[in-house]
Amino acid sequence: MSERRHIDREADDSSLGGLVRQAGARPQPDARLREAVRSVVEVEWRAVVAQRARRRRQRWTLAAAAAVAGLAVLVVVPRLLPSGPVLATVARVEGPAGFTAAGWLATRVGARAGQPLRAGSDLRTGAGGRLALELGGASLRLDQHSELAIVAADRVELRHGALYLDSGPPGTAASRLVVATRFGSVEHLGTQYETRVSDQGLRLRVREGQVRLLSGDRVLQGVAGEQVSLGADGTVSREPVSRSGADWAWVHAVAPLYDIQDRPLIEFLGWVSRETGRDLVFDSPAAEQAAREVVLHGSVQGLSPEQALAAVLVTTGLQYSEVPGQLHVRSNSGD
């Protein structure tokens, strides 16, 4: 049976071959037609290859753009937002006072107590506005219509208005803060002083210690009880100035708040004496001893040093009186 099938397949193959031979060679397409077909195929092939190449380039472009965007975020965002260490803190605000933090996206907002300040921070006060700062162990106070910039841990720039600086009692480790102005730079040596800048020039009033003004190639010294003025035209004048009185009232109005709770009365009296520019004098040993023994309770928050003094002493067996440059304390009994 298998032999029969083999014979049949051979007969079929022979018949198919005969048919092919009878058909003869297939006609070849015209050369121009072949060239046209080849051109069409080539164009399509090149289009497919180009499309694939564009897709690869797009993927690389997107990847590169993502990388650049990521780098931009790392580089630019820190500049847009406040950064760097805190150099100062707002201690007290009275009246309208604005604050602008460092950074390109920073906007001016109302200053508030406890506000941290970094390099590049800018502070401004309006009519009746004043504020106090703590910087490097020193107390800085800004009068109304003033502008101050925090430059570094040891440098501020007073652009306009008045700045009062208290570096602390003699012997404290407050840094030697430099106050830069358009008329020169002011340095202090254990000092309380006021710097006032206007279009007419610069004025220094020294309450305690010494100050030095570096203006161009000139060095001007000022000592306690002296006012030194440098005009916009370069003229220099000097005159005596009281360490207490109405000229310093704005400084008292924004003095850092003092906590009297569980503090000896003598410490409080020392604070009032320093804040008001007067020497503390006890009229008797008994009055001084009483001041050392009395321990205070309560609060004088929101009161000026003068107001706080009157409010506190009325609760003790002591009273006070004033003479130019001195604060006298005595016992009610007269001892």
Backbone hydrogen bonds, N-H to C=O, Kabsch-Sander energy under -0.5 kcal/mol:
donor,donor_aa,acceptor,acceptor_aa,energy
5,R,1,M,-1.6
6,H,2,S,-1.9
7,I,3,E,-1.9
8,D,4,R,-1.9
9,R,5,R,-2.1
10,E,6,H,-1.8
11,A,7,I,-1.8
12,D,8,D,-2.0
13,D,9,R,-2.5
14,S,10,E,-2.1
15,S,11,A,-2.0
16,L,12,D,-2.5
17,G,13,D,-2.3
18,G,14,S,-1.9
19,L,15,S,-2.1
20,V,16,L,-2.2
21,R,17,G,-2.3
22,Q,18,G,-2.3
23,A,19,L,-1.9
24,G,20,V,-1.5
34,R,30,D,-2.4
35,E,31,A,-2.3
36,A,32,R,-2.2
37,V,33,L,-2.8
38,R,34,R,-2.6
39,S,35,E,-2.4
40,V,36,A,-2.4
41,V,37,V,-2.5
42,E,38,R,-2.6
43,V,39,S,-2.7
44,E,40,V,-2.3
45,W,41,V,-2.6
46,R,42,E,-2.8
47,A,43,V,-2.2
48,V,44,E,-2.3
49,V,45,W,-2.4
50,A,46,R,-2.7
51,Q,47,A,-2.4
52,R,48,V,-2.1
53,A,49,V,-2.1
54,R,50,A,-2.7
55,R,51,Q,-2.2
56,R,52,R,-2.1
57,R,53,A,-2.6
58,Q,54,R,-2.8
59,R,55,R,-2.3
60,W,56,R,-2.2
61,T,57,R,-2.9
62,L,58,Q,-2.9
63,A,59,R,-2.2
64,A,60,W,-2.7
65,A,61,T,-2.8
66,A,62,L,-2.4
67,A,63,A,-2.1
68,V,64,A,-2.7
69,A,65,A,-2.7
70,G,66,A,-2.4
71,L,67,A,-2.2
72,A,68,V,-2.7
73,V,69,A,-2.2
74,L,70,G,-1.8
75,V,71,L,-2.1
76,V,72,A,-3.5
77,V,72,A,-0.6
77,V,73,V,-1.1
79,R,76,V,-1.4
80,L,76,V,-1.4
80,L,77,V,-0.7
81,L,77,V,-1.7
87,L,117,L,-3.1
88,A,117,L,-1.7
89,T,134,E,-1.8
90,V,115,Q,-2.4
91,A,132,A,-2.9
92,R,132,A,-1.5
94,E,130,R,-3.3
98,G,124,R,-3.2
99,F,109,V,-3.1
100,T,122,D,-2.8
101,A,107,T,-0.5
104,W,79,R,-2.2
105,L,80,L,-2.1
106,A,103,G,-1.2
109,V,99,F,-2.8
111,A,97,A,-2.7
114,G,90,V,-3.7
115,Q,112,R,-1.8
117,L,88,A,-2.8
120,G,150,I,-3.5
121,S,118,R,-2.2
122,D,100,T,-2.8
123,L,148,L,-3.2
124,R,98,G,-2.3
125,T,146,S,-2.2
126,G,96,P,-2.3
129,G,126,G,-2.1
130,R,94,E,-3.4
131,L,142,L,-1.5
132,A,92,R,-2.6
133,L,140,L,-3.6
134,E,89,T,-2.3
135,L,138,A,-2.4
136,G,87,L,-0.6
138,A,135,L,-2.1
139,S,166,D,-2.9
140,L,133,L,-2.4
140,L,138,A,-0.5
141,R,164,Y,-2.4
142,L,131,L,-3.1
143,D,141,R,-0.5
143,D,162,A,-2.3
145,H,126,G,-0.9
147,E,160,H,-2.5
148,L,123,L,-2.6
149,A,157,E,-2.4
150,I,121,S,-2.7
151,V,149,A,-0.7
151,V,155,R,-1.6
152,A,155,R,-2.5
155,R,152,A,-1.2
156,V,178,V,-2.3
157,E,149,A,-2.6
158,L,180,A,-2.5
159,R,147,E,-1.9
159,R,157,E,-0.8
160,H,147,E,-1.2
161,G,197,V,-2.1
163,L,195,T,-2.8
164,Y,141,R,-2.7
165,L,193,Y,-2.8
166,D,139,S,-2.7
167,S,191,T,-2.4
172,T,169,P,-1.9
175,S,136,G,-1.7
177,L,175,S,-1.8
178,V,154,D,-2.2
179,V,186,V,-2.5
180,A,156,V,-3.1
180,A,178,V,-0.7
181,T,184,G,-1.7
184,G,181,T,-0.9
185,S,214,L,-2.2
186,V,179,V,-2.8
187,E,212,R,-2.9
189,L,210,Q,-2.2
192,Q,208,E,-1.4
193,Y,165,L,-2.0
194,E,205,R,-2.4
195,T,163,L,-2.9
196,R,203,R,-2.4
197,V,161,G,-3.2
198,S,201,G,-2.3
201,G,198,S,-1.0
202,L,230,L,-2.8
203,R,196,R,-2.3
204,L,228,V,-3.3
205,R,194,E,-2.2
206,V,226,E,-2.5
207,R,192,Q,-2.9
207,R,205,R,-0.6
208,E,192,Q,-1.8
210,Q,189,L,-1.0
211,V,222,G,-2.5
212,R,187,E,-2.6
213,L,220,L,-3.3
214,L,185,S,-3.1
214,L,212,R,-0.6
215,S,213,L,-0.7
215,S,218,R,-2.3
218,R,215,S,-2.3
220,L,213,L,-2.8
222,G,211,V,-2.4
224,A,209,G,-1.1
225,G,206,V,-2.6
226,E,206,V,-0.5
226,E,223,V,-1.4
227,Q,239,E,-3.0
228,V,204,L,-2.4
229,S,237,S,-2.8
230,L,202,L,-3.1
231,G,229,S,-0.5
231,G,235,T,-3.1
232,A,200,Q,-2.4
234,G,231,G,-2.2
237,S,229,S,-2.1
239,E,227,Q,-1.8
241,V,225,G,-2.0
248,W,245,G,-1.6
249,A,246,A,-1.7
251,V,248,W,-0.8
252,H,248,W,-1.4
253,A,249,A,-1.8
254,V,250,W,-0.6
254,V,251,V,-0.8
255,A,252,H,-1.5
260,I,258,Y,-0.7
262,D,296,L,-2.6
263,R,260,I,-2.3
265,L,294,V,-2.7
266,I,291,A,-1.7
267,E,264,P,-0.7
268,F,264,P,-1.5
269,L,265,L,-2.4
270,G,266,I,-1.8
271,W,267,E,-2.0
272,V,268,F,-2.4
273,S,269,L,-2.5
274,R,270,G,-2.2
275,E,271,W,-2.7
276,T,272,V,-2.0
277,G,273,S,-0.6
277,G,274,R,-0.8
278,R,273,S,-2.3
279,D,325,G,-2.6
281,V,327,L,-2.8
283,D,329,V,-2.8
286,A,335,D,-0.5
288,E,284,S,-1.7
289,Q,285,P,-2.5
290,A,286,A,-2.2
291,A,287,A,-1.9
292,R,288,E,-1.5
293,E,289,Q,-1.5
294,V,290,A,-2.2
296,L,263,R,-2.8
300,V,258,Y,-0.5
303,L,300,V,-2.0
308,A,304,S,-3.1
309,L,305,P,-2.2
310,A,306,E,-1.9
311,A,307,Q,-2.2
312,V,308,A,-2.2
313,L,309,L,-2.3
314,V,310,A,-1.1
315,T,312,V,-1.7
316,T,313,L,-1.6
318,L,313,L,-0.5
319,Q,330,R,-2.5
321,S,328,H,-2.2
323,V,326,Q,-1.7
326,Q,323,V,-2.8
327,L,279,D,-3.2
328,H,321,S,-2.6
328,H,326,Q,-0.5
329,V,281,V,-2.5
330,R,319,Q,-2.5
332,N,317,G,-2.6
334,G,331,S,-1.2
